[in-house]
Amino acid sequence: MYMDKLISIIDLVERDYNISNGNAFKIKLLSDKKTRAVYLGSQSILKIKELKTCWRLTINSELVDDYFKLDCIKYKENAETNIVEIDYSELSEEFYRYVEEALRYSVTSYMPTNLFACCSKYVECSNAKKCLHNDLLYAKGCWYRSNLENDRIFYGKNSIK
């Protein structure tokens, strides 16, 4: 069953990025009962649909390269939405490699809707000149993190005078 493989990939990505809540990704069965969608927060990351003769992967077009198109039996891109639908005759390792890539891309490009000024580590982060929070998704909501990334340090020994 492809769900077991999908869940193991999600677990791997959450572990690799040290996502402390352990359930950042949600898998939903859509109303057609043939499509599973994976979300990070309220953002749709990918969809896997079981069709009669193939499997359809729907992902962000930024993840697709020419090599990716070689294994598919049908490829359809929507330039307005940056969404690509790719049909595969089977769920190969290559298919799952792109599922994993889509999940990793979503974590690194994620921006939460709830932002905050800074967490309790702001002095340590200032001294290190980078965000030290161990939960990447939580840290993405920190305004001070974006200041650190742009060399604007307001606290600690490296502060702007």
Residue pairs with C-beta under 8 A, 6 or more apart in sequence:
2 48
2 55
2 91
3 27
3 36
5 91
5 96
6 27
6 36
6 38
6 48
6 99
7 27
9 96
9 99
9 100
9 103
10 25
10 27
10 38
10 103
12 100
13 25
13 100
13 103
13 104
13 107
14 22
14 23
14 24
14 25
16 104
17 104
17 107
17 136
17 137
18 134
18 135
18 136
19 107
19 135
19 136
19 137
20 134
20 135
20 138
21 135
21 137
24 40
24 41
24 107
24 137
25 38
25 39
25 40
25 45
25 103
26 38
26 39
26 40
27 36
27 37
27 38
27 39
28 36
28 37
28 39
29 35
29 36
30 36
30 37
30 47
32 49
34 49
34 50
34 51
35 47
35 48
35 49
35 50
36 47
36 48
36 49
37 44
37 46
37 47
38 44
38 45
38 46
38 47
38 48
38 103
39 45
40 103
40 106
40 107
40 110
40 137
41 110
41 112
41 113
42 113
43 106
43 110
45 59
45 102
45 103
45 106
46 57
46 58
46 59
46 99
46 102
46 103
47 56
47 57
47 58
48 55
48 56
48 57
48 58
48 99
49 55
49 56
49 58
51 87
53 89
54 73
54 74
54 87
54 88
54 89
55 87
55 88
55 89
55 90
55 91
55 95
56 85
56 86
56 87
56 88
57 85
57 86
57 87
57 88
57 95
57 98
57 99
58 83
58 84
58 85
58 86
59 83
59 84
59 86
59 98
59 102
60 82
60 83
60 84
60 102
60 105
61 77
61 78
61 79
61 82
61 83
61 84
62 82
62 105
63 84
63 98
63 101
63 102
63 105
64 77
64 84
64 86
68 86
68 98
69 75
69 86
71 88
71 92
71 94
71 95
72 86
72 87
72 88
73 87
73 88
73 89
74 85
74 86
74 87
75 84
75 85
75 86
75 87
76 84
76 85
76 86
77 83
77 84
77 85
78 84
78 85
88 95
107 136
107 137
110 137
110 140
111 140
112 137
112 140
112 141
114 141
115 141
115 142
115 143
116 141
116 142
116 143
117 142
117 143
117 144
118 125
118 142
118 143
118 144
118 145
119 133
119 138
119 139
119 142
121 131
121 132
121 133
122 144
122 155
122 156
123 155
123 156
124 132
124 156
125 131
125 132
125 133
125 144
125 145
125 148
125 156
126 148
126 153
126 154
126 155
126 156
126 157
126 158
126 159
127 156
127 157
127 158
129 148
129 151
129 153
129 158
130 148
130 149
131 139
131 142
131 145
131 148
131 149
133 139
133 142
133 145
139 145
144 154
147 153
147 154
152 160
153 159
153 160
154 160
